[in-house]
């Protein structure tokens, strides 16, 4: 687009240069250049307007995306806090269980002991 703008004659941009032209043919040529420059600028304006509109749409989409991401972050942080609380409870129960297991007697040593007598022989009156 810059190349097209650079090909526009100086007389189109500079009003003082137009006043110096006295030849009718040169003025008609300049009028054609002005018309084509006007068309070129109109097309460029339309492109800029379209780009501006698209950028506004993208900006709105990005704002909505950021809001959605912030909402999701809040939800995830709430769930994280909830699960951290649950983890602390599980760790407390685990610690209590481990403490209880450690307080139980060692039953592996009882395998070497003789079996207990029958209840009837303990309380019964008969001698065997």
N, CA, C and O atoms as a GROMACS GRO file, in nm:
protein
  512
    1UNK      N    1   0.082  -0.117   0.000
    1UNK     CA    2   0.000   0.000   0.000
    1UNK      C    3   0.088   0.125   0.000
    1UNK      O    4   0.054   0.225  -0.064
    2UNK      N    5   0.200   0.120   0.071
    2UNK     CA    6   0.292   0.235   0.074
    2UNK      C    7   0.345   0.265  -0.065
    2UNK      O    8   0.364   0.381  -0.102
    3UNK      N    9   0.370   0.160  -0.141
    3UNK     CA   10   0.421   0.179  -0.277
    3UNK      C   11   0.319   0.254  -0.363
    3UNK      O   12   0.356   0.341  -0.442
    4UNK      N   13   0.193   0.220  -0.348
    4UNK     CA   14   0.088   0.287  -0.426
    4UNK      C   15   0.078   0.434  -0.386
    4UNK      O   16   0.059   0.522  -0.471
    5UNK      N   17   0.090   0.462  -0.255
    5UNK     CA   18   0.085   0.600  -0.210
    5UNK      C   19   0.206   0.679  -0.260
    5UNK      O   20   0.195   0.798  -0.290
    6UNK      N   21   0.319   0.613  -0.270
    6UNK     CA   22   0.440   0.684  -0.316
    6UNK      C   23   0.434   0.720  -0.464
    6UNK      O   24   0.506   0.809  -0.509
    7UNK      N   25   0.349   0.650  -0.542
    7UNK     CA   26   0.338   0.680  -0.685
    7UNK      C   27   0.243   0.796  -0.713
    7UNK      O   28   0.234   0.842  -0.827
    8UNK      N   29   0.172   0.843  -0.612
    8UNK     CA   30   0.080   0.956  -0.632
    8UNK      C   31   0.165   1.082  -0.656
    8UNK      O   32   0.257   1.110  -0.579
    9UNK      N   33   0.134   1.158  -0.761
    9UNK     CA   34   0.213   1.279  -0.790
    9UNK      C   35   0.205   1.382  -0.678
    9UNK      O   36   0.106   1.388  -0.604
   10UNK      N   37   0.307   1.460  -0.667
   10UNK     CA   38   0.316   1.562  -0.563
   10UNK      C   39   0.203   1.664  -0.575
   10UNK      O   40   0.158   1.718  -0.474
   11UNK      N   41   0.158   1.691  -0.695
   11UNK     CA   42   0.053   1.791  -0.716
   11UNK      C   43  -0.078   1.750  -0.647
   11UNK      O   44  -0.157   1.836  -0.610
   12UNK      N   45  -0.100   1.620  -0.632
   12UNK     CA   46  -0.222   1.573  -0.565
   12UNK      C   47  -0.218   1.612  -0.418
   12UNK      O   48  -0.321   1.649  -0.360
   13UNK      N   49  -0.102   1.606  -0.358
   13UNK     CA   50  -0.088   1.634  -0.215
   13UNK      C   51  -0.068   1.784  -0.188
   13UNK      O   52  -0.111   1.836  -0.084
   14UNK      N   53  -0.004   1.851  -0.280
   14UNK     CA   54   0.036   1.989  -0.258
   14UNK      C   55  -0.053   2.084  -0.338
   14UNK      O   56  -0.045   2.088  -0.461
   15UNK      N   57  -0.136   2.159  -0.268
   15UNK     CA   58  -0.230   2.249  -0.334
   15UNK      C   59  -0.154   2.362  -0.403
   15UNK      O   60  -0.196   2.409  -0.509
   16UNK      N   61  -0.046   2.406  -0.347
   16UNK     CA   62   0.031   2.516  -0.406
   16UNK      C   63   0.090   2.476  -0.542
   16UNK      O   64   0.105   2.560  -0.630
   17UNK      N   65   0.122   2.350  -0.559
   17UNK     CA   66   0.176   2.302  -0.686
   17UNK      C   67   0.069   2.305  -0.794
   17UNK      O   68   0.100   2.324  -0.912
   18UNK      N   69  -0.057   2.287  -0.757
   18UNK     CA   70  -0.168   2.290  -0.853
   18UNK      C   71  -0.183   2.430  -0.911
   18UNK      O   72  -0.210   2.446  -1.030
   19UNK      N   73  -0.166   2.531  -0.828
   19UNK     CA   74  -0.180   2.669  -0.874
   19UNK      C   75  -0.078   2.706  -0.981
   19UNK      O   76  -0.102   2.798  -1.059
   20UNK      N   77   0.033   2.637  -0.985
   20UNK     CA   78   0.138   2.666  -1.082
   20UNK      C   79   0.111   2.604  -1.218
   20UNK      O   80   0.174   2.641  -1.317
   21UNK      N   81   0.017   2.506  -1.225
   21UNK     CA   82  -0.011   2.438  -1.352
   21UNK      C   83  -0.102   2.527  -1.436
   21UNK      O   84  -0.205   2.574  -1.390
   22UNK      N   85  -0.060   2.550  -1.562
   22UNK     CA   86  -0.139   2.636  -1.652
   22UNK      C   87  -0.190   2.558  -1.773
   22UNK      O   88  -0.276   2.608  -1.846
   23UNK      N   89  -0.141   2.440  -1.794
   23UNK     CA   90  -0.178   2.358  -1.910
   23UNK      C   91  -0.305   2.277  -1.877
   23UNK      O   92  -0.310   2.208  -1.775
   24UNK      N   93  -0.407   2.285  -1.965
   24UNK     CA   94  -0.534   2.215  -1.943
   24UNK      C   95  -0.514   2.064  -1.944
   24UNK      O   96  -0.572   1.993  -1.863
   25UNK      N   97  -0.431   2.014  -2.035
   25UNK     CA   98  -0.406   1.870  -2.044
   25UNK      C   99  -0.341   1.820  -1.915
   25UNK      O  100  -0.376   1.713  -1.865
   26UNK      N  101  -0.249   1.896  -1.862
   26UNK     CA  102  -0.184   1.858  -1.737
   26UNK      C  103  -0.286   1.859  -1.622
   26UNK      O  104  -0.279   1.773  -1.534
   27UNK      N  105  -0.378   1.953  -1.622
   27UNK     CA  106  -0.483   1.958  -1.519
   27UNK      C  107  -0.577   1.838  -1.530
   27UNK      O  108  -0.619   1.783  -1.429
   28UNK      N  109  -0.610   1.795  -1.653
   28UNK     CA  110  -0.696   1.678  -1.671
   28UNK      C  111  -0.624   1.552  -1.623
   28UNK      O  112  -0.685   1.464  -1.561
   29UNK      N  113  -0.496   1.543  -1.652
   29UNK     CA  114  -0.417   1.430  -1.604
   29UNK      C  115  -0.413   1.430  -1.452
   29UNK      O  116  -0.426   1.326  -1.387
   30UNK      N  117  -0.396   1.550  -1.396
   30UNK     CA  118  -0.394   1.563  -1.250
   30UNK      C  119  -0.530   1.525  -1.191
   30UNK      O  120  -0.536   1.462  -1.086
   31UNK      N  121  -0.638   1.564  -1.257
   31UNK     CA  122  -0.772   1.528  -1.210
   31UNK      C  123  -0.789   1.376  -1.208
   31UNK      O  124  -0.847   1.320  -1.115
   32UNK      N  125  -0.737   1.308  -1.312
   32UNK     CA  126  -0.740   1.162  -1.314
   32UNK      C  127  -0.660   1.104  -1.199
   32UNK      O  128  -0.702   1.006  -1.136
   33UNK      N  129  -0.545   1.164  -1.170
   33UNK     CA  130  -0.462   1.119  -1.057
   33UNK      C  131  -0.533   1.142  -0.925
   33UNK      O  132  -0.526   1.059  -0.834
   34UNK      N  133  -0.602   1.255  -0.914
   34UNK     CA  134  -0.676   1.285  -0.791
   34UNK      C  135  -0.788   1.184  -0.773
   34UNK      O  136  -0.810   1.134  -0.662
   35UNK      N  137  -0.859   1.153  -0.880
   35UNK     CA  138  -0.967   1.054  -0.870
   35UNK      C  139  -0.914   0.916  -0.830
   35UNK      O  140  -0.970   0.850  -0.744
   36UNK      N  141  -0.805   0.874  -0.893
   36UNK     CA  142  -0.748   0.743  -0.858
   36UNK      C  143  -0.692   0.744  -0.716
   36UNK      O  144  -0.702   0.645  -0.645
   37UNK      N  145  -0.634   0.856  -0.675
   37UNK     CA  146  -0.584   0.868  -0.538
   37UNK      C  147  -0.700   0.864  -0.438
   37UNK      O  148  -0.689   0.803  -0.332
   38UNK      N  149  -0.810   0.928  -0.475
   38UNK     CA  150  -0.929   0.926  -0.390
   38UNK      C  151  -0.980   0.783  -0.374
   38UNK      O  152  -1.013   0.740  -0.263
   39UNK      N  153  -0.985   0.710  -0.484
   39UNK     CA  154  -1.028   0.569  -0.478
   39UNK      C  155  -0.933   0.487  -0.392
   39UNK      O  156  -0.976   0.406  -0.310
   40UNK      N  157  -0.803   0.510  -0.411
   40UNK     CA  158  -0.702   0.438  -0.333
   40UNK      C  159  -0.719   0.468  -0.184
   40UNK      O  160  -0.715   0.377  -0.101
   41UNK      N  161  -0.736   0.594  -0.150
   41UNK     CA  162  -0.756   0.633  -0.010
   41UNK      C  163  -0.887   0.577   0.046
   41UNK      O  164  -0.893   0.537   0.162
   42UNK      N  165  -0.990   0.573  -0.036
   42UNK     CA  166  -1.118   0.516   0.008
   42UNK      C  167  -1.103   0.368   0.040
   42UNK      O  168  -1.153   0.319   0.141
   43UNK      N  169  -1.033   0.298  -0.048
   43UNK     CA  170  -1.008   0.154  -0.024
   43UNK      C  171  -0.926   0.135   0.104
   43UNK      O  172  -0.954   0.046   0.184
   44UNK      N  173  -0.826   0.220   0.120
   44UNK     CA  174  -0.740   0.210   0.239
   44UNK      C  175  -0.822   0.240   0.366
   44UNK      O  176  -0.805   0.173   0.467
   45UNK      N  177  -0.909   0.341   0.359
   45UNK     CA  178  -0.994   0.374   0.472
   45UNK      C  179  -1.085   0.257   0.507
   45UNK      O  180  -1.104   0.225   0.624
   46UNK      N  181  -1.142   0.192   0.404
   46UNK     CA  182  -1.229   0.077   0.427
   46UNK      C  183  -1.150  -0.037   0.491
   46UNK      O  184  -1.199  -0.102   0.584
   47UNK      N  185  -1.029  -0.060   0.443
   47UNK     CA  186  -0.944  -0.165   0.504
   47UNK      C  187  -0.914  -0.132   0.649
   47UNK      O  188  -0.920  -0.220   0.736
   48UNK      N  189  -0.881  -0.006   0.676
   48UNK     CA  190  -0.852   0.034   0.814
   48UNK      C  191  -0.976   0.020   0.903
   48UNK      O  192  -0.967  -0.025   1.017
   49UNK      N  193  -1.090   0.059   0.850
   49UNK     CA  194  -1.214   0.048   0.926
   49UNK      C  195  -1.247  -0.099   0.955
   49UNK      O  196  -1.289  -0.134   1.065
   50UNK      N  197  -1.227  -0.184   0.855
   50UNK     CA  198  -1.251  -0.328   0.874
   50UNK      C  199  -1.155  -0.384   0.978
   50UNK      O  200  -1.194  -0.461   1.066
   51UNK      N  201  -1.029  -0.345   0.968
   51UNK     CA  202  -0.930  -0.392   1.065
   51UNK      C  203  -0.964  -0.343   1.205
   51UNK      O  204  -0.952  -0.417   1.302
   52UNK      N  205  -1.007  -0.218   1.215
   52UNK     CA  206  -1.046  -0.162   1.344
   52UNK      C  207  -1.164  -0.240   1.403
   52UNK      O  208  -1.164  -0.272   1.522
   53UNK      N  209  -1.262  -0.270   1.321
   53UNK     CA  210  -1.379  -0.347   1.366
   53UNK      C  211  -1.336  -0.486   1.413
   53UNK      O  212  -1.380  -0.534   1.517
   54UNK      N  213  -1.251  -0.550   1.334
   54UNK     CA  214  -1.203  -0.684   1.370
   54UNK      C  215  -1.124  -0.680   1.500
   54UNK      O  216  -1.138  -0.767   1.585
   55UNK      N  217  -1.041  -0.578   1.516
   55UNK     CA  218  -0.963  -0.566   1.639
   55UNK      C  219  -1.054  -0.544   1.759
   55UNK      O  220  -1.029  -0.597   1.868
   56UNK      N  221  -1.160  -0.467   1.741
   56UNK     CA  222  -1.254  -0.447   1.851
   56UNK      C  223  -1.323  -0.579   1.887
   56UNK      O  224  -1.343  -0.608   2.005
   57UNK      N  225  -1.358  -0.659   1.786
   57UNK     CA  226  -1.419  -0.790   1.812
   57UNK      C  227  -1.322  -0.880   1.888
   57UNK      O  228  -1.360  -0.946   1.984
   58UNK      N  229  -1.197  -0.881   1.842
   58UNK     CA  230  -1.095  -0.964   1.908
   58UNK      C  231  -1.073  -0.916   2.051
   58UNK      O  232  -1.058  -0.996   2.143
   59UNK      N  233  -1.072  -0.784   2.069
   59UNK     CA  234  -1.056  -0.728   2.203
   59UNK      C  235  -1.170  -0.772   2.294
   59UNK      O  236  -1.147  -0.810   2.409
   60UNK      N  237  -1.291  -0.766   2.244
   60UNK     CA  238  -1.408  -0.810   2.324
   60UNK      C  239  -1.398  -0.959   2.355
   60UNK      O  240  -1.429  -1.002   2.466
   61UNK      N  241  -1.356  -1.037   2.256
   61UNK     CA  242  -1.341  -1.181   2.279
   61UNK      C  243  -1.234  -1.208   2.384
   61UNK      O  244  -1.252  -1.294   2.470
   62UNK      N  245  -1.124  -1.134   2.378
   62UNK     CA  246  -1.016  -1.153   2.475
   62UNK      C  247  -1.061  -1.113   2.616
   62UNK      O  248  -1.027  -1.180   2.713
   63UNK      N  249  -1.138  -1.004   2.625
   63UNK     CA  250  -1.190  -0.964   2.756
   63UNK      C  251  -1.279  -1.072   2.814
   63UNK      O  252  -1.269  -1.106   2.932
   64UNK      N  253  -1.366  -1.128   2.730
   64UNK     CA  254  -1.456  -1.234   2.774
   64UNK      C  255  -1.375  -1.358   2.815
   64UNK      O  256  -1.406  -1.424   2.914
   65UNK      N  257  -1.273  -1.390   2.737
   65UNK     CA  258  -1.188  -1.505   2.767
   65UNK      C  259  -1.118  -1.486   2.901
   65UNK      O  260  -1.113  -1.579   2.982
   66UNK      N  261  -1.063  -1.367   2.924
   66UNK     CA  262  -0.994  -1.339   3.049
   66UNK      C  263  -1.090  -1.349   3.167
   66UNK      O  264  -1.055  -1.404   3.271
   67UNK      N  265  -1.212  -1.295   3.151
   67UNK     CA  266  -1.312  -1.306   3.258
   67UNK      C  267  -1.343  -1.452   3.287
   67UNK      O  268  -1.353  -1.493   3.403
   68UNK      N  269  -1.359  -1.532   3.180
   68UNK     CA  270  -1.390  -1.673   3.198
   68UNK      C  271  -1.273  -1.744   3.268
   68UNK      O  272  -1.295  -1.828   3.356
   69UNK      N  273  -1.151  -1.712   3.229
   69UNK     CA  274  -1.034  -1.775   3.291
   69UNK      C  275  -1.025  -1.737   3.439
   69UNK      O  276  -0.991  -1.821   3.522
   70UNK      N  277  -1.054  -1.610   3.471
   70UNK     CA  278  -1.051  -1.568   3.612
   70UNK      C  279  -1.156  -1.643   3.692
   70UNK      O  280  -1.131  -1.684   3.806
   71UNK      N  281  -1.275  -1.661   3.633
   71UNK     CA  282  -1.381  -1.736   3.701
   71UNK      C  283  -1.338  -1.881   3.724
   71UNK      O  284  -1.359  -1.937   3.832
   72UNK      N  285  -1.279  -1.941   3.622
   72UNK     CA  286  -1.231  -2.078   3.637
   72UNK      C  287  -1.122  -2.086   3.743
   72UNK      O  288  -1.118  -2.182   3.820
   73UNK      N  289  -1.035  -1.987   3.747
   73UNK     CA  290  -0.928  -1.984   3.846
   73UNK      C  291  -0.988  -1.978   3.987
   73UNK      O  292  -0.941  -2.048   4.077
   74UNK      N  293  -1.089  -1.894   4.006
   74UNK     CA  294  -1.154  -1.886   4.138
   74UNK      C  295  -1.214  -2.022   4.176
   74UNK      O  296  -1.201  -2.066   4.290
   75UNK      N  297  -1.281  -2.087   4.081
   75UNK     CA  298  -1.340  -2.219   4.108
   75UNK      C  299  -1.233  -2.321   4.144
   75UNK      O  300  -1.250  -2.399   4.238
   76UNK      N  301  -1.125  -2.321   4.070
   76UNK     CA  302  -1.017  -2.417   4.095
   76UNK      C  303  -0.952  -2.389   4.231
   76UNK      O  304  -0.919  -2.482   4.304
   77UNK      N  305  -0.935  -2.262   4.264
   77UNK     CA  306  -0.876  -2.227   4.394
   77UNK      C  307  -0.968  -2.270   4.508
   77UNK      O  308  -0.920  -2.316   4.612
   78UNK      N  309  -1.099  -2.256   4.490
   78UNK     CA  310  -1.194  -2.302   4.592
   78UNK      C  311  -1.184  -2.453   4.609
   78UNK      O  312  -1.182  -2.504   4.721
   79UNK      N  313  -1.180  -2.525   4.496
   79UNK     CA  314  -1.168  -2.671   4.503
   79UNK      C  315  -1.036  -2.711   4.567
   79UNK      O  316  -1.030  -2.807   4.644
   80UNK      N  317  -0.929  -2.640   4.535
   80UNK     CA  318  -0.799  -2.669   4.593
   80UNK      C  319  -0.804  -2.652   4.744
   80UNK      O  320  -0.754  -2.737   4.818
   81UNK      N  321  -0.865  -2.544   4.790
   81UNK     CA  322  -0.878  -2.521   4.934
   81UNK      C  323  -0.959  -2.634   4.998
   81UNK      O  324  -0.923  -2.684   5.105
   82UNK      N  325  -1.067  -2.674   4.932
   82UNK     CA  326  -1.150  -2.783   4.983
   82UNK      C  327  -1.070  -2.913   4.993
   82UNK      O  328  -1.077  -2.982   5.094
   83UNK      N  329  -0.996  -2.945   4.888
   83UNK     CA  330  -0.919  -3.070   4.888
   83UNK      C  331  -0.801  -3.064   4.986
   83UNK      O  332  -0.762  -3.167   5.042
   84UNK      N  333  -0.745  -2.946   5.006
   84UNK     CA  334  -0.638  -2.934   5.106
   84UNK      C  335  -0.694  -2.963   5.245
   84UNK      O  336  -0.627  -3.026   5.327
   85UNK      N  337  -0.815  -2.915   5.272
   85UNK     CA  338  -0.881  -2.945   5.400
   85UNK      C  339  -0.906  -3.093   5.416
   85UNK      O  340  -0.883  -3.151   5.522
   86UNK      N  341  -0.954  -3.156   5.308
   86UNK     CA  342  -0.978  -3.301   5.313
   86UNK      C  343  -0.848  -3.378   5.332
   86UNK      O  344  -0.844  -3.477   5.405
   87UNK      N  345  -0.742  -3.331   5.267
   87UNK     CA  346  -0.612  -3.397   5.281
   87UNK      C  347  -0.563  -3.388   5.425
   87UNK      O  348  -0.508  -3.484   5.479
   88UNK      N  349  -0.582  -3.272   5.488
   88UNK     CA  350  -0.540  -3.258   5.627
   88UNK      C  351  -0.617  -3.355   5.717
   88UNK      O  352  -0.561  -3.413   5.809
   89UNK      N  353  -0.747  -3.371   5.690
   89UNK     CA  354  -0.828  -3.465   5.768
   89UNK      C  355  -0.778  -3.607   5.748
   89UNK      O  356  -0.766  -3.683   5.845
   90UNK      N  357  -0.750  -3.644   5.624
   90UNK     CA  358  -0.701  -3.780   5.595
   90UNK      C  359  -0.566  -3.802   5.663
   90UNK      O  360  -0.541  -3.910   5.717
   91UNK      N  361  -0.480  -3.701   5.660
   91UNK     CA  362  -0.350  -3.716   5.725
   91UNK      C  363  -0.364  -3.729   5.876
   91UNK      O  364  -0.289  -3.803   5.940
   92UNK      N  365  -0.462  -3.656   5.935
   92UNK     CA  366  -0.486  -3.668   6.079
   92UNK      C  367  -0.535  -3.809   6.113
   92UNK      O  368  -0.489  -3.868   6.210
   93UNK      N  369  -0.629  -3.862   6.033
   93UNK     CA  370  -0.679  -3.999   6.057
   93UNK      C  371  -0.566  -4.099   6.039
   93UNK      O  372  -0.554  -4.195   6.116
   94UNK      N  373  -0.484  -4.077   5.939
   94UNK     CA  374  -0.370  -4.168   5.915
   94UNK      C  375  -0.274  -4.166   6.034
   94UNK      O  376  -0.225  -4.271   6.076
   95UNK      N  377  -0.249  -4.048   6.086
   95UNK     CA  378  -0.160  -4.036   6.202
   95UNK      C  379  -0.220  -4.107   6.322
   95UNK      O  380  -0.150  -4.176   6.396
   96UNK      N  381  -0.353  -4.090   6.343
   96UNK     CA  382  -0.420  -4.158   6.454
   96UNK      C  383  -0.413  -4.310   6.437
   96UNK      O  384  -0.388  -4.382   6.533
   97UNK      N  385  -0.435  -4.356   6.315
   97UNK     CA  386  -0.427  -4.501   6.288
   97UNK      C  387  -0.287  -4.554   6.315
   97UNK      O  388  -0.271  -4.660   6.376
   98UNK      N  389  -0.188  -4.481   6.270
   98UNK     CA  390  -0.049  -4.524   6.292
   98UNK      C  391  -0.017  -4.527   6.441
   98UNK      O  392   0.051  -4.618   6.489
   99UNK      N  393  -0.066  -4.428   6.513
   99UNK     CA  394  -0.045  -4.424   6.658
   99UNK      C  395  -0.114  -4.543   6.725
   99UNK      O  396  -0.059  -4.606   6.815
  100UNK      N  397  -0.236  -4.573   6.680
  100UNK     CA  398  -0.309  -4.686   6.736
  100UNK      C  399  -0.238  -4.818   6.704
  100UNK      O  400  -0.226  -4.904   6.791
  101UNK      N  401  -0.190  -4.832   6.580
  101UNK     CA  402  -0.117  -4.954   6.543
  101UNK      C  403   0.008  -4.970   6.627
  101UNK      O  404   0.042  -5.081   6.667
  102UNK      N  405   0.076  -4.861   6.653
  102UNK     CA  406   0.199  -4.868   6.733
  102UNK      C  407   0.170  -4.905   6.878
  102UNK      O  408   0.255  -4.963   6.946
  103UNK      N  409   0.051  -4.871   6.927
  103UNK     CA  410   0.018  -4.901   7.068
  103UNK      C  411  -0.032  -5.045   7.086
  103UNK      O  412  -0.041  -5.092   7.199
  104UNK      N  413  -0.064  -5.116   6.978
  104UNK     CA  414  -0.110  -5.254   6.990
  104UNK      C  415   0.006  -5.345   7.027
  104UNK      O  416   0.120  -5.319   6.988
  105UNK      N  417  -0.022  -5.453   7.103
  105UNK     CA  418   0.086  -5.546   7.140
  105UNK      C  419   0.137  -5.622   7.018
  105UNK      O  420   0.065  -5.638   6.919
  106UNK      N  421   0.260  -5.667   7.027
  106UNK     CA  422   0.323  -5.743   6.918
  106UNK      C  423   0.274  -5.886   6.927
  106UNK      O  424   0.312  -5.959   7.019
  107UNK      N  425   0.192  -5.929   6.834
  107UNK     CA  426   0.134  -6.064   6.836
  107UNK      C  427   0.228  -6.166   6.774
  107UNK      O  428   0.204  -6.287   6.786
  108UNK      N  429   0.331  -6.124   6.709
  108UNK     CA  430   0.423  -6.220   6.648
  108UNK      C  431   0.502  -6.295   6.755
  108UNK      O  432   0.545  -6.408   6.731
  109UNK      N  433   0.520  -6.237   6.870
  109UNK     CA  434   0.592  -6.304   6.979
  109UNK      C  435   0.504  -6.410   7.046
  109UNK      O  436   0.559  -6.501   7.109
  110UNK      N  437   0.374  -6.403   7.035
  110UNK     CA  438   0.284  -6.498   7.102
  110UNK      C  439   0.280  -6.633   7.032
  110UNK      O  440   0.227  -6.728   7.089
  111UNK      N  441   0.334  -6.646   6.914
  111UNK     CA  442   0.335  -6.774   6.843
  111UNK      C  443   0.425  -6.875   6.914
  111UNK      O  444   0.403  -6.995   6.902
  112UNK      N  445   0.524  -6.829   6.985
  112UNK     CA  446   0.616  -6.919   7.056
  112UNK      C  447   0.559  -6.966   7.190
  112UNK      O  448   0.614  -7.058   7.250
  113UNK      N  449   0.454  -6.906   7.238
  113UNK     CA  450   0.393  -6.944   7.365
  113UNK      C  451   0.309  -7.071   7.348
  113UNK      O  452   0.261  -7.104   7.240
  114UNK      N  453   0.296  -7.139   7.460
  114UNK     CA  454   0.213  -7.258   7.459
  114UNK      C  455   0.067  -7.218   7.451
  114UNK      O  456   0.029  -7.111   7.498
  115UNK      N  457  -0.017  -7.305   7.392
  115UNK     CA  458  -0.158  -7.269   7.383
  115UNK      C  459  -0.222  -7.267   7.522
  115UNK      O  460  -0.177  -7.336   7.614
  116UNK      N  461  -0.326  -7.189   7.534
  116UNK     CA  462  -0.396  -7.177   7.662
  116UNK      C  463  -0.472  -7.308   7.690
  116UNK      O  464  -0.513  -7.378   7.597
  117UNK      N  465  -0.489  -7.340   7.818
  117UNK     CA  466  -0.564  -7.462   7.852
  117UNK      C  467  -0.712  -7.447   7.816
  117UNK      O  468  -0.763  -7.336   7.801
  118UNK      N  469  -0.776  -7.557   7.802
  118UNK     CA  470  -0.918  -7.558   7.770
  118UNK      C  471  -0.996  -7.500   7.888
  118UNK      O  472  -0.956  -7.519   8.003
  119UNK      N  473  -1.104  -7.432   7.863
  119UNK     CA  474  -1.181  -7.370   7.973
  119UNK      C  475  -1.238  -7.477   8.068
  119UNK      O  476  -1.248  -7.452   8.189
  120UNK      N  477  -1.273  -7.589   8.017
  120UNK     CA  478  -1.327  -7.691   8.105
  120UNK      C  479  -1.225  -7.740   8.206
  120UNK      O  480  -1.261  -7.774   8.319
  121UNK      N  481  -1.099  -7.744   8.167
  121UNK     CA  482  -0.998  -7.792   8.259
  121UNK      C  483  -0.967  -7.686   8.365
  121UNK      O  484  -0.919  -7.719   8.473
  122UNK      N  485  -0.994  -7.564   8.333
  122UNK     CA  486  -0.969  -7.458   8.432
  122UNK      C  487  -1.078  -7.453   8.537
  122UNK      O  488  -1.049  -7.432   8.655
  123UNK      N  489  -1.203  -7.472   8.498
  123UNK     CA  490  -1.314  -7.452   8.589
  123UNK      C  491  -1.383  -7.583   8.626
  123UNK      O  492  -1.468  -7.586   8.716
  124UNK      N  493  -1.346  -7.687   8.558
  124UNK     CA  494  -1.414  -7.811   8.585
  124UNK      C  495  -1.357  -7.882   8.708
  124UNK      O  496  -1.244  -7.854   8.749
  125UNK      N  497  -1.432  -7.969   8.762
  125UNK     CA  498  -1.389  -8.037   8.882
  125UNK      C  499  -1.318  -8.168   8.851
  125UNK      O  500  -1.272  -8.234   8.943
  126UNK      N  501  -1.309  -8.204   8.730
  126UNK     CA  502  -1.249  -8.333   8.699
  126UNK      C  503  -1.102  -8.319   8.677
  126UNK      O  504  -1.055  -8.222   8.619
  127UNK      N  505  -1.029  -8.417   8.724
  127UNK     CA  506  -0.884  -8.421   8.702
  127UNK      C  507  -0.857  -8.518   8.591
  127UNK      O  508  -0.916  -8.626   8.586
  128UNK      N  509  -0.777  -8.484   8.509
  128UNK     CA  510  -0.742  -8.574   8.399
  128UNK      C  511  -0.601  -8.618   8.409
  128UNK      O  512  -0.554  -8.694   8.324
   0.00000   0.00000   0.00000
